[in-house]
Amino acid sequence: MAMALAHGLKENHTLEFVARDVSKLEIIKEEFSANVYALKGFDITNKNILLAVKPYALTSVAKQIHGKANSVYSLLAGSKLEALKNAIPAQNHVRIMPNVAAKFGASTSVLTGDIAKKEEAMAIFNAIGDTFWVDSEKEIDIATAIAGSGPALLTLVAEAMMDGLVKEGMKRTDAVGITNSLFKGFAPLIASNHPAIIKDSVMSPGGTTAAAYAALEEGAVRSSFIKAVGEAFKVTQH
């Protein structure tokens, strides 16, 4: 996720990289032509920090840095603002949940935190896709299932469609191409229509879409996706 964000931000922002694993620094330096630093002893004073480590590593990282940052933008799923403020001193703290499409400037990013940084945060992360500011940490934790994990859920749909085409006799390369094209065309469609309207416009009496839709309902696909959002939310509360 950190590298996807870096690729998405590099055109509009000057980036510096701080890493716990110093063996990665030269690779990062070469890839991004950026300044790189080891974590231990790093001074964060007056810097804007994008914190991209595993949530369990927050305490360890905090012990190795010093100073007071301007802003901390945290990607740590489920890590509360209070915990961030206690661990890393800064003028402002903001949580952000993007996804790996940030690499292509197509992330869905949900943010919350100190309202004083709302406009600045939205401006920064608009460079990687669409941004949505929510009013509570509960909402960003709920949104994690779609904003963060959503690409993985959609890969399940895409792969199943590809496999279904192959099962009925289509060549794999054609199945992949057709499914990929479907997803590309669906983006502007869903942006301009309610899902139910799209479905009703395609489904004719006794037709192929009605048969396919009924099979999905028998498999409780809709219910499973709703439950998936709930299960992801539960994880952020632990």
PyMOL commands that set and color helices and strands:
alter all, ss='L'
color gray80, all
select helices_A, chain A and resi 2-9+22-32+55-64+81-87+100-104+115-128+137-148+150-167+172-192+195-202+208-218+221-236
alter helices_A, ss='H'
color red, helices_A
select strands_A, chain A and resi 16-19+35-38+42-43+48-51+65-66+69-74+90-97+107-113+129-133
alter strands_A, ss='S'
color yellow, strands_A
deselect
rebuild
show_as cartoon
